[in-house]
Amino acid sequence: MTADYYLSPLTGDDAECGTSPDAAWQPLARVHATTFQPGDRILLKAGGSWKGTLHPLGSGTAGVPITLGSYGDGPKPVIDGGGTEAAVWLEDQQHWVIENLEIRNTAAERMVKGFLSAKHKAEGKETEVPGVRSGIAVRAHGTKRLAGLRISNCDIHTIQGTSWRLAQPGMYDNAGVHINTEAPFDDVVIESNQIHDLDTIGIIAWVGTGGKEHDWLAQDTCPWGRGLIVRGNRIVKTGADGIIVGSSDGALIDGNVCFDAGANAMEQPVVSGDPHQDVMHIAGIWCIASRDAVFQHNEVARVRVFDHPADSEAFDVDMGCRGTISFRHNHTHDNPGGTLLIMNWNPNLERVIYHENTSRNDGSGNKLGRQFAIIEHPGQMCQHVDIDNN
């Protein structure tokens, strides 16, 4: 039997049953102590605010998800991670809906103990680095294929994480929405969210094979997720990239707005002897280790270009991609790094199609004076690149 569970920060009581607004819970601890069932809803009172990580337990089933949302009139309820790894955390769970929440992750102390690079970590040279912090984090371990996640209509901002590329952990380890699963995760939808004014990447969705820990070029595609949709999100003023999708088969990236990616990047120290010591390399919206991804109706503007420009284009086709990667009906403008980067290094990428897109004032601030950049590894070139009717 399904149930609705209510939380209210002012009138709630942890001794109540939680199953009506008049008998609402107050602390997040009551949620953490409950394993929810398919069809259950966890509803936070509009205008309320909670601090710490919300980690509800349980999984829904196909067509009968568990919902984390809100009730009542007023502003979206706030979950502030308070400097923890994430404000909302799911692990080895499936068939969830997360909607209508305000998510932030503020820290009393921005810096934590860590390493400036893998080299420094190997040498034991610990120092202070910005902490790794996300808004919503999803993890899944093992090899069992999971499915069913929708994150929608959330306001995600003020995520005080890190944009330092080389740090251990570093910029790819946090985001406004950070999905990094070892198990293949199907039918993930991230849509209609406002993600803005944060120090991290906007959205990362590595939906299989453990994200960046694996060899992007050699990995088997069987553990890749299927049916990833990133649609209708507005991402403004990030610390690094806007949207990254990876380990994905047939992803659709549709109708997103990405402005000022990298605008909030924290200056980082030069690490002598390490490659890419010039802050970081970012792009607005891009894919890595993906097959047959489609990018359409997106708008990308003002991706930050750093002192030693590399990347910083609106779009990027990165390592390990397969099949056909298509860009259609997108609009890019005022990106000083240029419009498109193809940096695949994989002979299994059959075709890149860049068709009927518009570009205005891209590449104007780049020292290399480029509009498009095509970088291909010798002997492993993409078979066909079609750039037409733009």
Residue pairs with C-beta under 8 A, 6 or more apart in sequence:
2 37
2 38
2 39
2 40
2 41
3 19
3 37
3 40
3 41
4 19
4 20
4 40
4 41
4 43
5 18
5 19
5 25
5 31
5 34
5 36
5 40
5 41
5 42
5 43
6 12
6 18
6 19
6 20
6 21
6 23
6 24
6 25
6 43
6 45
6 71
7 18
7 24
7 25
7 26
7 28
7 30
7 31
7 42
7 43
7 44
7 45
7 48
7 50
8 21
8 24
8 25
8 26
8 45
8 48
9 26
9 45
9 48
9 49
9 50
10 48
11 24
11 26
12 24
12 25
12 26
12 27
12 45
13 23
13 24
13 25
13 26
14 25
14 26
14 27
14 29
14 30
16 23
16 24
16 25
17 23
18 24
18 25
18 30
21 45
21 71
21 72
24 45
25 31
27 50
28 50
28 52
28 53
28 54
31 42
31 54
31 55
31 56
32 54
32 55
32 56
32 57
34 56
34 57
34 58
35 57
35 58
36 42
36 56
36 57
36 58
36 66
37 58
37 66
38 59
38 60
38 61
38 64
38 65
38 66
38 95
39 60
39 64
39 65
39 66
40 58
40 66
40 67
41 66
41 67
41 68
41 69
42 56
42 66
42 67
42 68
42 69
43 67
43 69
43 70
43 71
44 50
44 68
44 69
44 70
44 71
44 77
44 79
44 101
45 70
45 71
45 72
45 77
46 70
46 71
46 72
46 73
46 74
46 75
46 76
46 77
47 72
47 74
47 75
47 77
48 77
48 78
49 77
49 78
49 79
49 80
50 77
50 78
50 79
50 80
51 79
51 80
51 81
51 82
52 80
52 81
52 82
52 84
53 81
53 84
53 85
53 86
53 87
53 88
53 89
54 68
54 79
54 87
54 88
54 89
55 88
55 89
55 90
55 91
56 66
56 68
56 90
57 93
58 66
58 93
59 66
59 93
59 94
59 95
59 96
60 66
60 94
60 95
60 96
60 148
61 95
62 95
62 147
62 148
64 95
65 95
65 96
65 97
65 148
65 150
66 95
66 96
66 97
67 96
67 97
67 98
67 99
68 88
68 96
68 97
68 98
68 99
68 101
69 97
69 98
69 99
69 100
69 101
70 76
70 77
70 99
70 100
70 101
75 102
76 100
76 101
76 102
76 154
76 155
77 101
77 102
78 101
78 102
78 103
78 104
79 87
79 88
79 101
79 102
79 103
79 104
80 87
80 104
80 105
80 106
81 87
81 103
81 104
81 105
81 106
81 133
81 134
81 135
82 105
82 106
82 107
83 105
83 106
83 107
83 108
83 109
83 131
83 133
83 160
84 105
84 133
85 132
85 133
85 134
85 137
86 105
86 133
86 134
86 135
86 136
86 137
86 178
87 103
87 104
87 105
87 134
87 135
87 136
88 98
88 101
88 103
88 135
88 136
88 137
89 136
89 137
89 138
89 139
90 96
90 137
90 138
90 139
90 149
91 138
91 139
91 140
91 141
92 139
92 140
92 141
92 142
92 146
92 183
93 140
94 140
94 146
94 147
94 148
94 149
94 185
95 147
95 148
95 149
96 148
96 149
96 150
97 150
97 152
98 136
98 149
98 150
98 151
98 152
98 154
99 150
99 151
99 152
99 153
99 154
100 152
100 153
100 154
101 154
101 155
102 154
102 155
102 156
102 157
103 135
103 136
103 154
103 155
103 156
103 157
103 159
103 176
104 135
104 156
104 157
104 158
104 159
105 133
105 134
105 135
105 158
105 159
105 160
105 161
106 158
106 160
107 131
107 133
107 160
109 131
110 130
110 131
110 160
111 128
111 129
111 130
111 131
112 128
112 129
112 130
112 131
113 126
113 127
113 128
113 129
114 126
114 127
114 128
114 129
114 167
114 168
114 169
115 121
115 125
115 126
115 127
115 129
115 167
115 168
116 125
116 127
116 129
116 164
116 166
116 167
116 168
116 268
116 269
116 271
117 166
117 167
117 168
117 271
117 274
118 166
118 168
118 274
119 271
119 273
119 274
120 126
120 127
120 168
120 271
121 168
129 162
129 164
129 167
129 168
130 160
130 161
130 162
130 163
130 164
130 167
130 199
130 266
131 160
131 161
131 162
132 161
132 162
132 169
132 170
132 173
132 174
133 159
133 160
133 161
133 162
133 174
133 200
134 159
134 161
134 174
134 175
134 176
134 177
134 178
134 200
135 154
135 156
135 159
135 175
135 176
135 177
135 178
135 195
135 198
136 151
136 154
136 156
136 176
136 177
136 178
137 178
137 179
137 180
138 149
138 178
138 179
138 180
138 181
138 185
139 180
139 181
139 182
140 146
140 181
140 182
140 183
140 185
141 181
141 182
141 183
142 182
142 183
143 182
143 183
143 184
143 223
144 183
145 183
145 184
145 185
145 186
146 181
146 183
146 184
146 185
146 186
147 185
147 186
147 187
148 186
148 187
149 179
149 185
149 187
149 188
149 189
150 188
150 189
150 190
150 191
151 177
151 189
151 190
151 191
151 193
152 189
152 190
152 191
152 192
152 193
153 192
153 193
154 193
154 194
155 193
155 194
156 176
156 177
156 193
156 194
156 195
156 196
156 198
157 176
157 194
157 195
157 196
157 197
157 198
158 197
158 198
159 174
159 175
159 176
159 198
159 199
159 200
160 198
160 199
161 174
161 175
161 198
161 199
161 200
161 239
162 169
162 170
162 171
162 173
162 174
162 199
162 200
162 239
162 266
163 171
163 199
163 200
163 201
163 239
163 240
163 262
163 264
163 265
163 266
163 268
163 280
164 170
164 171
164 266
164 268
164 280
165 171
165 240
165 268
165 276
165 279
165 280
165 281
166 268
166 271
166 274
166 276
166 277
167 268
171 200
171 201
171 239
171 240
171 280
172 201
172 204
172 211
172 212
172 244
174 200
174 201
175 200
175 201
175 202
175 203
175 204
176 193
176 195
176 198
176 200
176 201
176 202
176 203
176 235
176 238
177 190
177 193
177 195
177 202
177 203
177 204
177 205
178 200
178 201
178 204
179 185
179 188
179 204
179 205
179 206
179 207
180 204
180 206
180 210
180 211
180 212
181 206
181 207
181 208
181 210
181 211
181 225
182 208
182 209
182 210
182 223
183 208
183 223
184 207
184 208
184 209
184 222
184 223
184 224
184 225
184 226
184 247
185 207
185 208
185 225
186 207
186 225
186 226
186 227
187 226
187 227
188 205
188 207
188 225
188 227
188 228
188 229
189 228
189 229
189 231
190 203
190 205
190 229
190 230
190 231
190 233
191 229
191 230
191 231
191 232
191 233
192 231
192 232
192 233
193 233
193 234
194 233
194 234
195 202
195 203
195 233
195 234
195 235
195 236
195 238
196 234
196 235
196 236
196 237
197 236
197 237
197 264
198 237
198 238
198 239
198 264
199 238
199 239
199 264
199 265
199 266
200 238
200 239
200 240
201 238
201 239
201 240
201 241
201 242
201 244
202 233
202 235
202 238
202 241
202 242
202 243
202 258
202 261
203 230
203 233
203 235
203 242
203 243
203 244
204 211
204 244
204 246
205 228
205 230
205 244
205 245
205 246
205 248
205 251
206 212
206 244
206 245
206 246
206 247
207 224
207 225
207 228
207 245
207 246
207 247
207 248
208 223
208 224
208 225
208 247
208 248
209 219
209 220
209 223
209 224
209 247
209 289
211 246
211 247
212 246
214 247
216 246
216 288
216 289
216 318
216 319
216 320
217 319
217 320
217 345
217 346
219 247
219 289
219 320
221 249
221 291
221 322
223 247
224 247
224 248
224 249
224 289
224 290
224 291
225 247
225 248
225 249
226 248
226 249
226 250
227 250
228 245
228 248
228 250
228 251
228 252
229 251
229 252
229 254
230 243
230 245
230 251
230 252
230 253
230 254
230 256
231 252
231 253
231 254
231 255
231 256
232 254
232 255
232 256
233 243
233 256
233 257
234 256
234 257
235 242
235 243
235 256
235 257
235 258
235 259
235 261
236 257
236 258
236 259
236 260
237 259
237 260
237 263
237 264
238 260
238 261
238 262
238 263
238 264
239 262
239 264
239 265
239 266
240 261
240 262
240 265
240 280
240 282
241 261
241 262
241 282
241 283
241 284
241 285
241 286
242 256
242 258
242 261
242 283
242 284
242 285
242 300
242 303
243 253
243 256
243 258
243 284
243 285
243 286
244 286
244 287
244 288
245 251
245 253
245 286
245 287
245 288
245 290
245 293
246 287
246 288
246 289
246 290
247 289
247 290
248 287
248 289
248 290
248 291
248 293
249 290
249 291
249 292
250 291
250 292
250 293
251 287
251 290
251 293
251 294
252 293
252 294
252 296
253 285
253 287
253 293
253 294
253 295
253 296
253 298
254 294
254 295
254 296
254 297
254 298
255 296
255 297
255 298
256 285
256 298
256 299
257 298
257 299
258 284
258 285
258 298
258 299
258 300
258 301
258 303
259 299
259 300
259 301
259 302
260 301
260 302
260 303
260 304
261 282
261 283
261 284
261 300
261 302
261 303
261 304
262 280
262 282
262 303
262 304
262 306
262 312
263 302
263 304
265 279
265 280
265 304
265 306
267 279
268 279
268 280
270 277
270 278
271 277
276 310
278 306
278 307
278 308
278 310
279 306
279 307
279 308
280 306
281 306
281 310
281 311
281 312
282 303
282 304
282 311
282 312
283 303
283 311
283 312
283 313
283 314
283 315
283 316
283 337
283 341
284 300
284 303
284 313
284 314
284 315
284 332
284 335
285 295
285 298
285 300
285 314
285 315
286 315
286 316
286 317
286 318
286 341
287 293
287 295
287 316
287 317
287 318
287 321
287 325
288 318
288 319
288 320
288 321
289 318
289 319
289 320
289 321
290 320
290 321
290 322
290 325
291 321
291 322
291 323
292 322
292 323
292 324
292 325
293 321
293 325
293 326
294 326
294 328
295 315
295 325
295 326
295 327
295 328
295 330
296 326
296 327
296 328
296 329
296 330
297 329
297 330
298 330
298 331
299 330
299 331
299 332
299 333
300 314
300 315
300 330
300 331
300 332
300 335
301 314
301 332
301 333
301 334
301 335
302 334
302 335
303 312
303 313
303 314
303 335
303 336
303 337
304 312
305 312
305 335
305 336
305 337
305 365
305 366
306 312
309 336
309 337
309 366
309 367
309 368
311 337
311 341
312 335
312 336
312 337
312 338
312 366
313 335
313 337
313 338
313 339
313 340
313 341
313 362
313 373
314 330
314 332
314 335
314 337
314 338
314 339
314 340
314 359
314 362
315 327
315 330
315 332
315 339
315 340
315 341
316 340
316 341
316 342
316 343
317 325
317 340
317 341
317 342
317 343
317 344
317 349
317 352
318 341
318 343
318 344
319 343
319 344
319 345
319 346
320 344
320 345
320 346
321 344
321 346
321 348
321 349
322 346
322 348
322 349
322 350
323 348
323 349
323 350
323 351
324 350
324 351
324 352
324 353
325 349
325 351
325 352
325 353
326 352
326 353
326 355
327 340
327 352
327 353
327 354
327 355
327 357
328 353
328 355
328 356
328 357
329 356
329 357
330 357
330 358
331 357
331 358
331 359
331 360
332 339
332 357
332 358
332 359
332 360
332 362
333 359
333 360
333 361
333 362
334 360
334 361
334 362
334 364
335 362
335 363
336 362
336 363
336 364
336 365
336 366
337 363
337 366
338 362
338 363
338 366
338 370
338 371
338 372
338 373
339 357
339 359
339 362
339 363
339 371
339 372
340 354
340 372
340 373
340 374
340 387
341 372
341 373
341 374
341 375
342 352
342 373
342 374
342 375
342 376
342 382
342 385
343 375
343 376
344 376
344 377
344 380
344 382
345 376
345 377
345 380
346 377
346 380
347 380
347 381
347 383
349 382
349 383
350 382
350 383
350 384
351 382
351 383
351 384
351 385
351 386
352 382
352 384
352 385
352 386
353 386
354 385
354 386
354 387
354 388
354 390
355 386
355 387
355 388
355 389
355 390
356 389
356 390
357 390
358 390
359 371
359 390
362 371
363 369
363 370
363 371
372 387
374 385
376 382
